[in-house]
């Protein structure tokens, strides 16, 4: 979809919001109240901005069409682009000191039309690349630069490997909770005793599982001098650091959220308390192999899941220290139990790549994902790091786009600017109580090497 098509869709959506806003007062034959009036002004302004940008893109499209026609007329048709293709250069790029995202956010609030124009073009680029208009928080606020979003995926998300492994889905806009229907009691079938006799009949019963919407946000107050006088785009420092900690916070919520005080109910939190297929691993001298060893407990967990969920688990989540303990283990002939990928001879698993976190290999055919946000302080000695085995697709996780803004009014007397980033998340781990088996116990005390 081209930037012009995106802006037209965005304008149509805002116009629909405006029509819906006016429907009530019109039918009730009354004036707008204060909230409605404020929303009306905001929508009118957004539609005006859309109209301006649509006009610019239409002019650019006309120029593209004229250029294409000229190339055809002169016979220079090679390498020509479609007349309908509108391509702007990326507005904010890493290392480009001439333009700063957060500086433009600040200047646009001061009435700088050039800064606002750069932000508007940038937003169209982000919407086109990330389809942000379909997710919560996609309107009103500007999204961070594309390079920052890309780095957030590639590097800043090093602290959220568990959350990423759940294949996050876009969080729908305009919702205060996410609800999923659940069958709590099934139908039945049975052999018919004889002809013309009643067949088995059991009514289906249903319920639902839900998640509230959690806001993960952070802020930083920066001196105005750094915005106006800095020789580098300071957003690369501040926004990058905020994004890194935002990634850590989202991951911690997905794993360990308490389910209260605005938090998500984390996967470990739910299954450690409510799971019905958990396994206890106790071994005086913990070992990977052998009777009663970790490998045996891993498949005790897999067996419990398969016997209750009727699906095979596909993923093992653990702390990096537990994976390194496995890597350091060897058999009686001092042969490693886990070998580099490509040399699977009499081994329990394979190591793929050299990563501190994320997909690091497989054990017993199950994908291993390490995450440093996993607990390492459970048990009586507060020194155990539980391992989770599960059916990854049973766990449902939603998140919005990450958004950014600046504010100066509260800090005018000290010449400060507040930078803020935020996103919304939702998580439902409780579709099935047998999706994940938590392995814990004294066998998982801090390993020695």
DAWODA-V12716 format. One record per residue. N is the residue number from 1. RES is the residue in three letters. PHI is phi in whole degrees, -180 to 180 (none if undefined). Layout:
BEGIN
n->N res->RES phi->PHI
n->N res->RES phi->PHI
END
This chain:
BEGIN
n->1 res->UNK phi->none
n->2 res->UNK phi->-77
n->3 res->UNK phi->-57
n->4 res->UNK phi->-66
n->5 res->UNK phi->-64
n->6 res->UNK phi->-63
n->7 res->UNK phi->-66
n->8 res->UNK phi->-65
n->9 res->UNK phi->-65
n->10 res->UNK phi->-64
n->11 res->UNK phi->-64
n->12 res->UNK phi->-61
n->13 res->UNK phi->-66
n->14 res->UNK phi->-67
n->15 res->UNK phi->-65
n->16 res->UNK phi->-64
n->17 res->UNK phi->-59
n->18 res->UNK phi->-64
n->19 res->UNK phi->-62
n->20 res->UNK phi->-66
n->21 res->UNK phi->-64
n->22 res->UNK phi->-83
n->23 res->UNK phi->-61
n->24 res->UNK phi->-63
n->25 res->UNK phi->-58
n->26 res->UNK phi->-65
n->27 res->UNK phi->-68
n->28 res->UNK phi->-90
n->29 res->UNK phi->54
n->30 res->UNK phi->-139
n->31 res->UNK phi->-79
n->32 res->UNK phi->-68
n->33 res->UNK phi->-79
n->34 res->UNK phi->-62
n->35 res->UNK phi->-65
n->36 res->UNK phi->-65
n->37 res->UNK phi->-65
n->38 res->UNK phi->-64
n->39 res->UNK phi->-66
n->40 res->UNK phi->-60
n->41 res->UNK phi->-61
n->42 res->UNK phi->-64
n->43 res->UNK phi->-68
n->44 res->UNK phi->-61
n->45 res->UNK phi->-65
n->46 res->UNK phi->-65
n->47 res->UNK phi->-64
n->48 res->UNK phi->-61
n->49 res->UNK phi->-64
n->50 res->UNK phi->-62
n->51 res->UNK phi->-61
n->52 res->UNK phi->-62
n->53 res->UNK phi->-68
n->54 res->UNK phi->-62
n->55 res->UNK phi->-60
n->56 res->UNK phi->-64
n->57 res->UNK phi->-69
n->58 res->UNK phi->-66
n->59 res->UNK phi->-64
n->60 res->UNK phi->-64
n->61 res->UNK phi->-65
n->62 res->UNK phi->-63
n->63 res->UNK phi->-64
n->64 res->UNK phi->-61
n->65 res->UNK phi->-67
n->66 res->UNK phi->-64
n->67 res->UNK phi->-65
n->68 res->UNK phi->-65
n->69 res->UNK phi->-65
n->70 res->UNK phi->-65
n->71 res->UNK phi->-65
n->72 res->UNK phi->-66
n->73 res->UNK phi->-64
n->74 res->UNK phi->-92
n->75 res->UNK phi->84
n->76 res->UNK phi->-93
n->77 res->UNK phi->-97
n->78 res->UNK phi->-68
n->79 res->UNK phi->62
n->80 res->UNK phi->-78
n->81 res->UNK phi->-100
n->82 res->UNK phi->-61
n->83 res->UNK phi->-63
n->84 res->UNK phi->-84
n->85 res->UNK phi->-89
n->86 res->UNK phi->-114
n->87 res->UNK phi->-126
n->88 res->UNK phi->-96
n->89 res->UNK phi->-65
n->90 res->UNK phi->-58
n->91 res->UNK phi->-71
n->92 res->UNK phi->-115
n->93 res->UNK phi->-122
n->94 res->UNK phi->-58
n->95 res->UNK phi->84
n->96 res->UNK phi->-88
n->97 res->UNK phi->-79
n->98 res->UNK phi->-78
n->99 res->UNK phi->-135
n->100 res->UNK phi->-126
n->101 res->UNK phi->-60
n->102 res->UNK phi->-70
n->103 res->UNK phi->-63
n->104 res->UNK phi->-68
n->105 res->UNK phi->-58
n->106 res->UNK phi->-66
n->107 res->UNK phi->-66
n->108 res->UNK phi->-65
n->109 res->UNK phi->-69
n->110 res->UNK phi->-91
n->111 res->UNK phi->93
n->112 res->UNK phi->-74
n->113 res->UNK phi->-69
n->114 res->UNK phi->-63
n->115 res->UNK phi->-64
n->116 res->UNK phi->-65
n->117 res->UNK phi->-64
n->118 res->UNK phi->-63
n->119 res->UNK phi->-65
n->120 res->UNK phi->-65
n->121 res->UNK phi->-66
n->122 res->UNK phi->-60
n->123 res->UNK phi->-63
n->124 res->UNK phi->-63
n->125 res->UNK phi->-65
n->126 res->UNK phi->-67
n->127 res->UNK phi->-60
n->128 res->UNK phi->-65
n->129 res->UNK phi->-79
n->130 res->UNK phi->-109
n->131 res->UNK phi->54
n->132 res->UNK phi->-70
n->133 res->UNK phi->-68
n->134 res->UNK phi->-97
n->135 res->UNK phi->-118
n->136 res->UNK phi->-62
n->137 res->UNK phi->76
n->138 res->UNK phi->-85
n->139 res->UNK phi->-105
n->140 res->UNK phi->79
n->141 res->UNK phi->-89
n->142 res->UNK phi->-88
n->143 res->UNK phi->-80
n->144 res->UNK phi->-63
n->145 res->UNK phi->-57
n->146 res->UNK phi->-61
n->147 res->UNK phi->-65
n->148 res->UNK phi->-73
n->149 res->UNK phi->-62
n->150 res->UNK phi->-63
n->151 res->UNK phi->-69
n->152 res->UNK phi->-59
n->153 res->UNK phi->-74
n->154 res->UNK phi->-83
n->155 res->UNK phi->-118
n->156 res->UNK phi->-65
n->157 res->UNK phi->-85
n->158 res->UNK phi->-60
n->159 res->UNK phi->-93
n->160 res->UNK phi->-142
n->161 res->UNK phi->-68
n->162 res->UNK phi->-66
n->163 res->UNK phi->-59
n->164 res->UNK phi->-65
n->165 res->UNK phi->-68
n->166 res->UNK phi->-84
n->167 res->UNK phi->53
n->168 res->UNK phi->-54
n->169 res->UNK phi->-104
n->170 res->UNK phi->-62
n->171 res->UNK phi->-79
n->172 res->UNK phi->-61
n->173 res->UNK phi->-79
n->174 res->UNK phi->70
n->175 res->UNK phi->-123
n->176 res->UNK phi->-106
n->177 res->UNK phi->-160
n->178 res->UNK phi->-118
n->179 res->UNK phi->-125
n->180 res->UNK phi->-127
n->181 res->UNK phi->-63
n->182 res->UNK phi->-141
n->183 res->UNK phi->-83
n->184 res->UNK phi->-98
n->185 res->UNK phi->-147
n->186 res->UNK phi->-92
n->187 res->UNK phi->-78
n->188 res->UNK phi->-141
n->189 res->UNK phi->-134
n->190 res->UNK phi->-160
n->191 res->UNK phi->-70
n->192 res->UNK phi->-75
n->193 res->UNK phi->-59
n->194 res->UNK phi->-162
n->195 res->UNK phi->-62
n->196 res->UNK phi->66
n->197 res->UNK phi->-106
n->198 res->UNK phi->-62
n->199 res->UNK phi->-98
n->200 res->UNK phi->-57
n->201 res->UNK phi->-145
n->202 res->UNK phi->-129
n->203 res->UNK phi->-70
n->204 res->UNK phi->-71
n->205 res->UNK phi->-117
n->206 res->UNK phi->-132
n->207 res->UNK phi->-151
n->208 res->UNK phi->-155
n->209 res->UNK phi->-124
n->210 res->UNK phi->-146
n->211 res->UNK phi->-141
n->212 res->UNK phi->-73
n->213 res->UNK phi->-98
n->214 res->UNK phi->-102
n->215 res->UNK phi->-98
n->216 res->UNK phi->-113
n->217 res->UNK phi->-142
n->218 res->UNK phi->-152
n->219 res->UNK phi->-144
n->220 res->UNK phi->-152
n->221 res->UNK phi->-95
n->222 res->UNK phi->-123
n->223 res->UNK phi->-62
n->224 res->UNK phi->-58
n->225 res->UNK phi->-60
n->226 res->UNK phi->-69
n->227 res->UNK phi->-77
n->228 res->UNK phi->-87
n->229 res->UNK phi->-118
n->230 res->UNK phi->-65
n->231 res->UNK phi->-81
n->232 res->UNK phi->-124
n->233 res->UNK phi->-69
n->234 res->UNK phi->-69
n->235 res->UNK phi->-63
n->236 res->UNK phi->-67
n->237 res->UNK phi->-88
n->238 res->UNK phi->-71
n->239 res->UNK phi->-65
n->240 res->UNK phi->-62
n->241 res->UNK phi->-72
n->242 res->UNK phi->-62
n->243 res->UNK phi->-64
n->244 res->UNK phi->-63
n->245 res->UNK phi->-76
n->246 res->UNK phi->-61
n->247 res->UNK phi->-60
n->248 res->UNK phi->-62
n->249 res->UNK phi->-65
n->250 res->UNK phi->-62
n->251 res->UNK phi->-64
n->252 res->UNK phi->-63
n->253 res->UNK phi->-64
n->254 res->UNK phi->-62
n->255 res->UNK phi->-88
n->256 res->UNK phi->-123
n->257 res->UNK phi->-54
n->258 res->UNK phi->-81
n->259 res->UNK phi->83
n->260 res->UNK phi->-134
n->261 res->UNK phi->54
n->262 res->UNK phi->84
n->263 res->UNK phi->-88
n->264 res->UNK phi->-68
n->265 res->UNK phi->-94
n->266 res->UNK phi->-68
n->267 res->UNK phi->-63
n->268 res->UNK phi->-64
n->269 res->UNK phi->-56
n->270 res->UNK phi->-68
n->271 res->UNK phi->-77
n->272 res->UNK phi->-64
n->273 res->UNK phi->-93
n->274 res->UNK phi->-116
n->275 res->UNK phi->-64
n->276 res->UNK phi->-109
n->277 res->UNK phi->-125
n->278 res->UNK phi->-70
n->279 res->UNK phi->-127
n->280 res->UNK phi->-101
n->281 res->UNK phi->-114
n->282 res->UNK phi->-121
n->283 res->UNK phi->-154
n->284 res->UNK phi->-56
n->285 res->UNK phi->-120
n->286 res->UNK phi->-57
n->287 res->UNK phi->-143
n->288 res->UNK phi->-71
n->289 res->UNK phi->-97
n->290 res->UNK phi->84
n->291 res->UNK phi->-62
n->292 res->UNK phi->74
n->293 res->UNK phi->-80
n->294 res->UNK phi->-60
n->295 res->UNK phi->-60
n->296 res->UNK phi->-65
n->297 res->UNK phi->-68
n->298 res->UNK phi->-59
n->299 res->UNK phi->-85
n->300 res->UNK phi->-66
n->301 res->UNK phi->-66
n->302 res->UNK phi->-61
n->303 res->UNK phi->-64
n->304 res->UNK phi->-64
n->305 res->UNK phi->-66
n->306 res->UNK phi->-65
n->307 res->UNK phi->-78
n->308 res->UNK phi->-115
n->309 res->UNK phi->-91
n->310 res->UNK phi->63
n->311 res->UNK phi->-136
n->312 res->UNK phi->-80
n->313 res->UNK phi->-67
n->314 res->UNK phi->-127
n->315 res->UNK phi->-139
n->316 res->UNK phi->-121
n->317 res->UNK phi->-110
n->318 res->UNK phi->-152
n->319 res->UNK phi->-75
n->320 res->UNK phi->-54
n->321 res->UNK phi->-68
n->322 res->UNK phi->-72
n->323 res->UNK phi->-66
n->324 res->UNK phi->-66
n->325 res->UNK phi->-64
n->326 res->UNK phi->-64
n->327 res->UNK phi->-61
n->328 res->UNK phi->-81
n->329 res->UNK phi->-81
n->330 res->UNK phi->-140
n->331 res->UNK phi->-87
n->332 res->UNK phi->-66
n->333 res->UNK phi->-101
n->334 res->UNK phi->62
n->335 res->UNK phi->-94
n->336 res->UNK phi->-63
n->337 res->UNK phi->-79
n->338 res->UNK phi->-124
n->339 res->UNK phi->-116
n->340 res->UNK phi->-59
n->341 res->UNK phi->-55
n->342 res->UNK phi->104
n->343 res->UNK phi->-127
n->344 res->UNK phi->-83
n->345 res->UNK phi->-118
n->346 res->UNK phi->53
n->347 res->UNK phi->-123
n->348 res->UNK phi->-92
n->349 res->UNK phi->-165
n->350 res->UNK phi->-132
n->351 res->UNK phi->-102
n->352 res->UNK phi->-116
n->353 res->UNK phi->74
n->354 res->UNK phi->-138
n->355 res->UNK phi->-112
n->356 res->UNK phi->-77
n->357 res->UNK phi->-139
n->358 res->UNK phi->100
n->359 res->UNK phi->-74
n->360 res->UNK phi->-114
n->361 res->UNK phi->159
n->362 res->UNK phi->-142
n->363 res->UNK phi->-135
n->364 res->UNK phi->59
n->365 res->UNK phi->84
n->366 res->UNK phi->-99
n->367 res->UNK phi->-64
n->368 res->UNK phi->-107
n->369 res->UNK phi->-121
n->370 res->UNK phi->-101
n->371 res->UNK phi->-151
n->372 res->UNK phi->-72
n->373 res->UNK phi->-86
n->374 res->UNK phi->-62
n->375 res->UNK phi->-64
n->376 res->UNK phi->-132
n->377 res->UNK phi->-132
n->378 res->UNK phi->-92
n->379 res->UNK phi->83
n->380 res->UNK phi->-60
n->381 res->UNK phi->-91
n->382 res->UNK phi->45
n->383 res->UNK phi->-139
n->384 res->UNK phi->-103
n->385 res->UNK phi->-119
n->386 res->UNK phi->-61
n->387 res->UNK phi->-116
n->388 res->UNK phi->-117
n->389 res->UNK phi->-119
n->390 res->UNK phi->-164
n->391 res->UNK phi->-94
n->392 res->UNK phi->-60
n->393 res->UNK phi->-68
n->394 res->UNK phi->-74
n->395 res->UNK phi->-95
n->396 res->UNK phi->-112
n->397 res->UNK phi->-133
n->398 res->UNK phi->-123
n->399 res->UNK phi->-151
n->400 res->UNK phi->-88
n->401 res->UNK phi->-66
n->402 res->UNK phi->-88
n->403 res->UNK phi->-126
n->404 res->UNK phi->-137
n->405 res->UNK phi->-159
n->406 res->UNK phi->-131
n->407 res->UNK phi->-141
n->408 res->UNK phi->-122
n->409 res->UNK phi->-57
n->410 res->UNK phi->-68
n->411 res->UNK phi->-120
n->412 res->UNK phi->-62
n->413 res->UNK phi->-72
n->414 res->UNK phi->-116
n->415 res->UNK phi->56
n->416 res->UNK phi->-116
n->417 res->UNK phi->-125
n->418 res->UNK phi->-93
n->419 res->UNK phi->-96
n->420 res->UNK phi->-140
n->421 res->UNK phi->-128
n->422 res->UNK phi->-161
n->423 res->UNK phi->-156
n->424 res->UNK phi->-116
n->425 res->UNK phi->-138
n->426 res->UNK phi->-147
n->427 res->UNK phi->-148
n->428 res->UNK phi->-124
n->429 res->UNK phi->-90
n->430 res->UNK phi->-99
n->431 res->UNK phi->-62
n->432 res->UNK phi->-137
n->433 res->UNK phi->-80
n->434 res->UNK phi->-115
n->435 res->UNK phi->-77
n->436 res->UNK phi->-132
n->437 res->UNK phi->-111
n->438 res->UNK phi->-93
n->439 res->UNK phi->-97
n->440 res->UNK phi->-142
n->441 res->UNK phi->131
n->442 res->UNK phi->-67
n->443 res->UNK phi->-69
n->444 res->UNK phi->-111
n->445 res->UNK phi->-68
n->446 res->UNK phi->-52
n->447 res->UNK phi->-74
n->448 res->UNK phi->-113
n->449 res->UNK phi->-120
END
